[in-house]
Amino acid sequence: MFDLRRLRLLHELSVRGTLAAVAEALAYSPSTISQQLALLEKEAGVPLLEPDGRRVRLTAQGAALAAHAARMLAADEAARAELERMRPSLAPVRLAVMQSAAHGLLPRALDALAESEPQLRVEVAELAPEEGLFEVAARGFDLAVAEQYPGHTREHREGLERGLLGRDAIRLAVAHDDPAQHLEDLRERAWVMEPVGTAARQWATQQCRAAGFEPDVRFEMADLTAHARLVASGHAVGMIPDLVFAGEAPPVRLVGLPGQPRREVFTAVRRGTADRPGVRAVRAALQVAYDRGGR
């Protein structure tokens, strides 16, 4: 019989790519990972890894076993979920949440959980949507809150299922005393945007180009509350989703964009854990929080 813990290490290596990344994700030393994978090779009776420069990569047999490992891990999670449903206590839930949802959803969701499941332990980390979805697929987290911008589709990772929380308006943000009324009015302004490579940056840049100009991005940062402060002080203009303001009065003046675009805000879980009572409770609380936001 294969040791499931060692199978998980092989699966982690298949999705994370390096022994160092697996060690960091699981809080093991690289030497421990190597030793356990060597034992798994003995169990399998075939080579699972081969040198690739200064790293290692999976052999064909290793890739085949890693695919089986993913299915075995999913079955293990499904079994644990069923057992969890049969007992009164709930296992902790690890939640990866994007920055705007950390501001706009998390406090309300925790309030809802305090009422519905006061004994449930929720462990939260703020991660970019791309990283959060990866970590859920890699079993680093149980649940992620992520977004998808209009016309920009995110990769559908195998084994994950999504649940739509709602559609969040994205609008131009300018200082309260700024006279601008349209996107075209901002062609000569300094802009604040999210980092290059993010879906939000690609989408915002495309909106400016569709309006006939290339944005002068002088400020690049992931923190959307910092965007709002820069805009409020008159140093920049930007595009900010409503969720950032958590239902409170924004410190900026918001101007509609052409077509009134909205991004999709969704949760993602592994199919094997979707029916866990704790995961269901957190998803329900996030939905309550989103609905109470009044968007």
C-alpha positions as CSV (number, residue, x, y, z in Angstrom):
1,M,0.0,0.0,0.0
2,F,1.2,3.5,-0.8
3,D,1.7,5.9,2.1
4,L,-0.8,8.8,1.5
5,R,1.4,11.4,3.1
6,R,4.2,10.5,0.6
7,L,1.7,10.6,-2.2
8,R,0.8,14.1,-1.2
9,L,4.4,15.1,-1.5
10,L,4.6,13.8,-5.0
11,H,1.3,15.6,-5.9
12,E,2.7,18.8,-4.4
13,L,5.8,18.5,-6.4
14,S,3.8,18.0,-9.6
15,V,1.8,21.2,-9.0
16,R,4.5,23.4,-7.3
17,G,7.5,22.4,-9.5
18,T,10.4,22.3,-7.1
19,L,11.3,20.6,-3.8
20,A,12.0,24.0,-2.3
21,A,8.5,25.2,-3.1
22,V,7.0,22.0,-1.6
23,A,9.1,22.4,1.5
24,E,8.0,26.0,2.0
25,A,4.3,25.2,1.5
26,L,4.3,22.2,3.9
27,A,6.9,23.6,6.4
28,Y,9.2,20.7,5.9
29,S,13.0,20.7,5.1
30,P,13.9,19.9,1.5
31,S,16.0,17.0,2.8
32,T,12.9,15.6,4.5
33,I,10.9,15.9,1.2
34,S,13.7,14.1,-0.7
35,Q,13.9,11.3,1.9
36,Q,10.2,10.7,1.8
37,L,10.1,10.7,-2.0
38,A,13.0,8.2,-2.0
39,L,10.9,5.9,0.2
40,L,7.9,6.3,-2.1
41,E,10.1,5.3,-5.0
42,K,10.9,2.1,-3.1
43,E,7.2,1.5,-2.5
44,A,6.5,2.0,-6.2
45,G,9.4,0.0,-7.5
46,V,10.1,2.4,-10.4
47,P,12.0,5.7,-10.7
48,L,9.7,8.6,-9.9
49,L,12.2,11.5,-10.2
50,E,15.1,12.3,-12.5
51,P,17.7,15.1,-12.5
52,D,16.8,18.3,-14.4
53,G,19.8,20.6,-14.1
54,R,20.0,21.5,-10.4
55,R,16.4,20.5,-9.9
56,V,14.4,17.3,-10.3
57,R,11.4,16.5,-12.5
58,L,8.9,13.7,-12.6
59,T,9.5,10.7,-14.8
60,A,6.6,9.3,-16.8
61,Q,6.0,6.9,-14.0
62,G,6.1,9.7,-11.5
63,A,3.6,11.8,-13.5
64,A,1.3,8.8,-13.7
65,L,1.5,8.1,-10.0
66,A,1.0,11.9,-9.2
67,A,-2.2,11.8,-11.2
68,H,-3.4,8.8,-9.2
69,A,-2.3,10.6,-6.0
70,A,-4.5,13.6,-6.8
71,R,-7.5,11.2,-7.1
72,M,-6.5,9.4,-3.8
73,L,-6.2,12.7,-2.0
74,A,-9.6,13.8,-3.3
75,A,-11.1,10.5,-2.1
76,D,-9.5,11.0,1.3
77,E,-11.0,14.5,1.6
78,A,-14.4,13.2,0.6
79,A,-14.2,10.5,3.3
80,R,-13.2,13.1,5.9
81,A,-16.0,15.4,4.8
82,E,-18.5,12.6,5.3
83,L,-17.2,11.8,8.7
84,E,-17.2,15.5,9.6
85,R,-20.9,15.7,8.7
86,M,-21.6,12.8,11.2
87,R,-20.1,14.5,14.2
88,P,-21.0,17.8,16.0
89,S,-17.6,19.5,15.9
90,L,-16.3,21.2,12.7
91,A,-12.7,21.0,11.4
92,P,-10.9,24.3,10.9
93,V,-11.3,26.0,7.5
94,R,-8.4,27.7,5.8
95,L,-9.5,30.7,3.7
96,A,-7.5,32.6,1.1
97,V,-9.1,36.0,0.4
98,M,-8.2,38.7,-2.1
99,Q,-7.5,42.1,-0.7
100,S,-10.7,43.9,-1.6
101,A,-12.8,41.0,-0.1
102,A,-10.6,41.2,3.1
103,H,-11.9,44.7,3.5
104,G,-15.4,44.4,2.1
105,L,-16.5,40.9,3.1
106,L,-14.4,39.3,5.8
107,P,-15.6,41.3,8.9
108,R,-19.3,40.7,8.0
109,A,-18.6,37.1,7.2
110,L,-17.0,36.5,10.6
111,D,-19.9,38.3,12.2
112,A,-22.3,35.9,10.5
113,L,-20.2,32.9,11.5
114,A,-20.2,34.1,15.1
115,E,-23.9,33.7,15.0
116,S,-24.3,30.5,13.0
117,E,-21.1,28.5,13.9
118,P,-19.5,30.1,16.9
119,Q,-17.1,27.2,17.5
120,L,-15.8,27.1,14.0
121,R,-12.1,28.1,13.6
122,V,-11.4,30.0,10.4
123,E,-7.8,30.7,9.5
124,V,-7.4,33.5,6.9
125,A,-4.6,34.8,4.7
126,E,-4.7,37.6,2.2
127,L,-3.6,36.3,-1.2
128,A,-4.0,37.6,-4.8
129,P,-6.7,35.8,-6.7
130,E,-4.2,33.9,-8.9
131,E,-2.3,32.7,-5.9
132,G,-5.4,31.9,-3.8
133,L,-6.9,29.7,-6.6
134,F,-3.5,27.9,-7.0
135,E,-3.2,27.2,-3.3
136,V,-6.7,25.8,-3.1
137,A,-6.0,23.4,-6.0
138,A,-2.7,22.5,-4.3
139,R,-4.4,21.9,-0.9
140,G,-2.7,24.8,0.8
141,F,-6.1,26.3,1.6
142,D,-9.7,24.9,1.7
143,L,-11.5,27.9,0.1
144,A,-10.6,31.0,-1.9
145,V,-12.4,34.3,-2.7
146,A,-11.4,35.5,-6.1
147,E,-12.6,37.7,-9.0
148,Q,-13.0,37.7,-12.7
149,Y,-13.0,40.9,-14.8
150,P,-15.4,41.4,-17.8
151,G,-13.9,39.7,-20.9
152,H,-11.1,38.2,-18.9
153,T,-11.5,34.5,-18.0
154,R,-9.5,32.8,-15.3
155,E,-8.1,29.3,-15.7
156,H,-10.5,26.6,-14.5
157,R,-8.3,24.4,-12.5
158,E,-9.2,20.7,-12.5
159,G,-11.0,19.6,-9.4
160,L,-12.2,23.1,-8.3
161,E,-15.8,24.2,-8.3
162,R,-16.9,27.9,-8.2
163,G,-19.8,29.6,-6.6
164,L,-20.8,33.1,-7.6
165,L,-21.2,35.6,-4.7
166,G,-22.2,38.5,-6.9
167,R,-21.2,41.1,-9.5
168,D,-19.3,44.1,-8.3
169,A,-19.4,47.4,-10.1
170,I,-16.1,48.9,-11.2
171,R,-16.0,52.7,-11.6
172,L,-13.7,55.6,-12.1
173,A,-12.4,57.1,-8.9
174,V,-11.4,60.8,-8.8
175,A,-11.0,63.4,-6.0
176,H,-14.2,65.0,-4.9
177,D,-13.2,68.4,-6.4
178,D,-12.2,66.8,-9.7
179,P,-14.4,68.0,-12.5
180,A,-13.9,64.9,-14.8
181,Q,-17.1,63.3,-16.0
182,H,-15.9,60.7,-18.5
183,L,-12.9,58.4,-18.9
184,E,-11.7,60.5,-21.9
185,D,-11.3,63.4,-19.5
186,L,-8.5,61.6,-17.7
187,R,-6.1,61.0,-20.6
188,E,-3.6,63.5,-19.2
189,R,-3.8,62.4,-15.6
190,A,-1.5,60.3,-13.4
191,W,-3.0,56.9,-12.8
192,V,-2.8,54.4,-10.0
193,M,-3.2,50.7,-11.0
194,E,-2.5,47.2,-9.8
195,P,0.8,45.5,-10.7
196,V,1.6,44.4,-14.2
197,G,0.4,40.9,-14.9
198,T,-2.8,41.0,-12.8
199,A,-6.2,40.7,-14.4
200,A,-7.2,44.1,-12.9
201,R,-4.2,45.8,-14.5
202,Q,-4.8,44.3,-17.9
203,W,-8.5,45.1,-17.8
204,A,-8.0,48.7,-16.7
205,T,-5.4,49.4,-19.3
206,Q,-7.7,48.0,-22.0
207,Q,-10.5,50.4,-20.9
208,C,-8.1,53.4,-21.4
209,R,-6.9,52.2,-24.8
210,A,-10.5,51.7,-25.9
211,A,-11.1,55.3,-24.9
212,G,-8.1,56.4,-27.2
213,F,-5.2,56.8,-24.9
214,E,-2.4,55.0,-23.0
215,P,-2.7,55.6,-19.2
216,D,0.2,57.3,-17.5
217,V,0.6,54.8,-14.6
218,R,2.8,56.5,-12.1
219,F,1.7,54.5,-9.1
220,E,1.6,50.7,-9.1
221,M,0.4,48.9,-5.9
222,A,-1.8,46.0,-5.0
223,D,-3.5,47.7,-2.0
224,L,-6.8,49.1,-3.2
225,T,-7.3,51.2,-0.1
226,A,-4.0,52.9,-1.0
227,H,-5.4,53.6,-4.4
228,A,-8.4,55.3,-2.8
229,R,-6.2,57.4,-0.6
230,L,-4.0,58.6,-3.5
231,V,-7.1,59.4,-5.5
232,A,-8.8,61.2,-2.6
233,S,-5.6,63.4,-2.1
234,G,-5.7,64.4,-5.8
235,H,-2.4,62.7,-6.8
236,A,-3.9,60.1,-9.1
237,V,-7.1,58.7,-10.7
238,G,-8.0,55.1,-10.9
239,M,-10.6,52.4,-11.4
240,I,-11.9,50.8,-8.1
241,P,-14.5,48.1,-7.5
242,D,-17.3,49.0,-5.0
243,L,-16.4,46.1,-2.7
244,V,-13.3,48.0,-1.5
245,F,-15.5,50.5,0.3
246,A,-17.4,47.8,2.3
247,G,-20.7,49.6,1.9
248,E,-19.4,52.8,3.5
249,A,-19.2,56.3,2.0
250,P,-16.2,56.3,-0.3
251,P,-13.5,59.0,0.2
252,V,-13.5,59.6,-3.6
253,R,-16.0,60.6,-6.2
254,L,-17.1,57.7,-8.4
255,V,-17.9,58.1,-12.1
256,G,-19.5,55.5,-14.2
257,L,-17.5,53.7,-16.9
258,P,-18.9,52.9,-20.4
259,G,-21.2,49.9,-20.3
260,Q,-21.3,50.0,-16.5
261,P,-18.9,47.0,-16.1
262,R,-19.0,44.6,-13.2
263,R,-16.5,42.0,-12.1
264,E,-17.6,38.6,-10.8
265,V,-16.7,37.8,-7.2
266,F,-16.7,34.1,-6.5
267,T,-15.6,31.4,-4.1
268,A,-13.7,28.3,-5.2
269,V,-13.3,25.0,-3.3
270,R,-12.1,21.5,-4.2
271,R,-14.9,19.2,-5.1
272,G,-13.9,16.7,-2.5
273,T,-14.3,19.3,0.3
274,A,-17.3,21.3,-1.0
275,D,-19.7,19.4,1.2
276,R,-17.7,19.7,4.4
277,P,-19.9,21.4,7.0
278,G,-17.3,24.0,7.9
279,V,-16.7,24.9,4.2
280,R,-20.4,25.2,3.6
281,A,-20.8,27.4,6.6
282,V,-18.0,29.7,5.5
283,R,-19.4,30.0,2.0
284,A,-22.8,30.7,3.4
285,A,-21.4,33.4,5.6
286,L,-19.5,35.0,2.7
287,Q,-22.8,35.1,0.8
288,V,-24.6,36.8,3.7
289,A,-21.7,39.3,3.9
290,Y,-21.9,40.0,0.2
291,D,-25.6,40.5,0.2
292,R,-25.5,42.8,3.3
293,G,-23.0,45.0,1.4
294,G,-25.9,46.3,-0.6
295,R,-24.4,46.2,-4.0
